[in-house]
């Protein structure tokens, strides 16, 4: 009887041993019976169970739901993109320039720093006048011409809330970057500048005057940022919010009485205001930059 009992016990243990393997549950529903050799932040290495060869397979962790090891322990990968270890060694700071800004009469430099996966802040300084200046026509029938002659500064500060880094190349999750992906950024703008304007007289003659404009805006900007080789970046964004300023569309005076007319729109370099002030504020831009550590 004892011999029979021992024989049954050995068969039972043998059966357990035969069924003792790791199971990899993929997101597509497939289950791989394997012997997991190594698990990392972005990929795992394993051998096929019951295989007589020594081939080692590699599988990206974003394709895996979980692994159930032979001892019953589980490792889940649902929050894998949030694991800071995935982005170890990557640059988390950048210097940017607004690529098209000089064509509109200003230069904008930005500094961005990532404070974690999907989070970061951005600070910008704009030099109004460091760029192309428009020409203004004045005098009867527009016979005169003068440069807008803008000069001033603006600053902005915003905090990014990003989607988990994407743009995976050829299915390789290790190609993701901490500062890459879609984002939402609440941002505030403040600035002051002077520029030439046209003053219209009672007899329809015109002369050149100077405006001193102070402006501000609170916006939500939506964008996407691409990282290339942990060295270069491309950031495309647009924003919508609320802006206020003291800019006037034109000046007129009659019989020594000076009157000003509110503008129905205003381009304040950092942003554009639509309608009377205060009104809707919009932005759009393309930034390029270098990553730094």
KOLGU-611546 format. One record per residue (C-alpha): residue in three letters; y, x, z. Coordinates in steps of 0.25 Angstrom, whole numbers. Layout:
BEGIN
rest/c2/c1/c3
ALA/Y/X/Z
...
END
This chain:
BEGIN
rest/c2/c1/c3
UNK/0/0/0
UNK/10/11/4
UNK/6/18/-9
UNK/10/5/-17
UNK/23/4/-9
UNK/27/18/-12
UNK/24/16/-27
UNK/32/4/-28
UNK/44/10/-21
UNK/43/22/-30
UNK/43/12/-42
UNK/55/5/-36
UNK/63/18/-34
UNK/59/23/-48
UNK/65/10/-54
UNK/78/12/-46
UNK/79/26/-51
UNK/76/22/-65
UNK/87/11/-64
UNK/97/21/-57
UNK/108/23/-67
UNK/123/22/-68
UNK/128/10/-76
UNK/141/11/-84
UNK/148/-3/-86
UNK/157/-2/-98
UNK/168/-12/-101
UNK/162/-17/-114
UNK/150/-22/-105
UNK/140/-11/-108
UNK/132/-5/-97
UNK/128/10/-98
UNK/116/15/-90
UNK/120/29/-87
UNK/121/41/-78
UNK/136/43/-75
UNK/139/58/-74
UNK/154/58/-72
UNK/165/48/-70
UNK/179/52/-73
UNK/193/45/-73
UNK/192/42/-88
UNK/177/44/-92
UNK/163/45/-87
UNK/151/53/-91
UNK/137/48/-91
UNK/123/49/-97
UNK/115/38/-102
UNK/104/33/-93
UNK/90/35/-97
UNK/95/45/-108
UNK/87/58/-110
UNK/99/65/-116
UNK/110/73/-109
UNK/122/66/-116
UNK/134/63/-108
UNK/142/51/-112
UNK/157/49/-109
UNK/163/35/-106
UNK/178/32/-104
UNK/180/25/-91
UNK/189/14/-97
UNK/177/9/-104
UNK/169/7/-91
UNK/169/-4/-81
UNK/161/2/-70
UNK/149/12/-67
UNK/138/8/-58
UNK/131/20/-53
UNK/116/21/-49
UNK/120/21/-34
UNK/127/7/-36
UNK/141/13/-35
UNK/151/7/-45
UNK/163/14/-52
UNK/173/4/-59
UNK/183/8/-69
UNK/192/-4/-71
UNK/204/3/-65
UNK/201/16/-72
UNK/215/17/-79
UNK/222/16/-66
UNK/215/29/-61
UNK/225/40/-59
UNK/214/50/-61
UNK/213/46/-76
UNK/227/52/-78
UNK/226/65/-70
UNK/233/76/-76
UNK/242/68/-86
UNK/257/69/-86
UNK/264/58/-79
UNK/279/61/-83
UNK/286/60/-96
UNK/300/63/-102
UNK/304/53/-113
UNK/315/51/-123
UNK/319/38/-129
UNK/316/42/-144
UNK/326/33/-151
UNK/337/32/-141
UNK/346/43/-148
UNK/347/34/-160
UNK/353/23/-151
UNK/363/32/-144
UNK/356/38/-132
UNK/345/47/-126
UNK/335/42/-116
UNK/326/52/-108
UNK/316/46/-98
UNK/306/51/-88
UNK/293/44/-84
UNK/284/47/-73
UNK/270/40/-71
UNK/268/36/-56
UNK/254/31/-58
UNK/245/24/-68
UNK/253/14/-75
UNK/266/17/-67
UNK/278/26/-69
UNK/293/27/-69
UNK/303/31/-80
UNK/317/35/-79
UNK/327/37/-91
UNK/341/43/-94
UNK/349/39/-106
UNK/360/47/-112
UNK/369/37/-120
UNK/376/44/-131
UNK/365/54/-133
UNK/361/48/-147
UNK/367/42/-159
UNK/380/35/-157
UNK/383/22/-165
UNK/396/20/-173
UNK/406/9/-170
UNK/415/3/-181
UNK/429/-1/-176
UNK/443/-5/-182
UNK/446/-16/-192
UNK/434/-18/-201
UNK/427/-6/-194
UNK/435/5/-200
UNK/433/14/-188
UNK/420/20/-183
UNK/417/27/-169
UNK/405/31/-162
UNK/400/23/-150
UNK/401/35/-142
UNK/391/31/-131
UNK/389/39/-119
UNK/382/36/-105
UNK/369/36/-98
UNK/358/27/-93
UNK/346/28/-84
UNK/333/19/-83
UNK/322/18/-73
UNK/309/11/-75
UNK/295/10/-69
UNK/283/8/-78
UNK/271/-1/-76
UNK/261/3/-86
UNK/248/-2/-92
UNK/236/7/-89
UNK/237/19/-99
UNK/230/15/-112
UNK/231/21/-127
UNK/217/27/-125
UNK/214/36/-137
UNK/200/34/-143
UNK/195/27/-131
UNK/197/39/-122
UNK/204/35/-109
UNK/208/49/-105
UNK/218/48/-116
UNK/226/38/-107
UNK/238/43/-100
UNK/245/39/-87
UNK/259/37/-94
UNK/253/29/-106
UNK/252/14/-109
UNK/260/1/-109
UNK/270/-1/-98
UNK/281/-10/-92
UNK/293/-4/-86
UNK/304/-11/-78
UNK/317/-2/-80
UNK/332/-2/-77
UNK/343/4/-85
UNK/357/8/-81
UNK/367/15/-89
UNK/382/18/-93
UNK/389/22/-105
UNK/401/22/-113
UNK/403/19/-128
UNK/414/16/-138
UNK/416/1/-142
UNK/425/-6/-151
UNK/438/-14/-146
UNK/443/-25/-155
UNK/458/-28/-155
UNK/465/-41/-157
UNK/468/-37/-172
UNK/454/-34/-174
UNK/456/-19/-174
UNK/446/-11/-166
UNK/446/2/-157
UNK/436/10/-150
UNK/434/8/-135
UNK/425/13/-125
UNK/415/5/-116
UNK/408/9/-103
UNK/395/2/-102
UNK/386/1/-90
UNK/372/-6/-92
UNK/359/-9/-85
UNK/346/-16/-88
UNK/333/-20/-81
UNK/321/-21/-90
UNK/306/-21/-92
UNK/301/-11/-103
UNK/288/-12/-110
UNK/282/0/-116
UNK/270/9/-120
UNK/269/24/-118
UNK/260/33/-126
UNK/256/47/-121
UNK/251/58/-131
UNK/243/69/-125
UNK/250/69/-112
UNK/262/75/-118
UNK/270/65/-126
UNK/273/50/-124
UNK/278/38/-132
UNK/285/26/-125
UNK/289/13/-132
UNK/295/2/-124
UNK/304/-10/-124
UNK/311/-17/-113
UNK/318/-30/-109
UNK/326/-34/-97
UNK/340/-37/-92
UNK/353/-28/-95
UNK/367/-28/-91
UNK/380/-20/-96
UNK/395/-21/-98
UNK/395/-18/-113
UNK/404/-25/-122
UNK/402/-29/-136
UNK/417/-27/-140
UNK/431/-27/-134
UNK/443/-35/-139
UNK/457/-36/-133
UNK/468/-45/-137
UNK/483/-45/-133
UNK/480/-34/-123
UNK/469/-42/-116
UNK/456/-35/-116
UNK/443/-43/-117
UNK/428/-38/-118
UNK/417/-46/-124
UNK/403/-45/-118
UNK/392/-39/-128
UNK/381/-48/-132
UNK/372/-36/-133
UNK/373/-22/-129
UNK/365/-9/-133
UNK/366/0/-120
UNK/357/11/-126
UNK/347/10/-115
UNK/345/-5/-117
UNK/351/-16/-126
UNK/356/-29/-120
UNK/355/-42/-127
UNK/365/-53/-125
UNK/376/-53/-115
UNK/376/-44/-103
UNK/368/-45/-94
UNK/357/-48/-104
UNK/343/-44/-110
UNK/341/-29/-110
UNK/331/-23/-120
UNK/326/-9/-123
UNK/316/-2/-133
UNK/313/12/-134
UNK/303/23/-138
UNK/302/35/-129
UNK/294/49/-132
UNK/292/59/-121
UNK/284/71/-115
UNK/275/70/-103
UNK/277/80/-92
UNK/269/82/-79
END
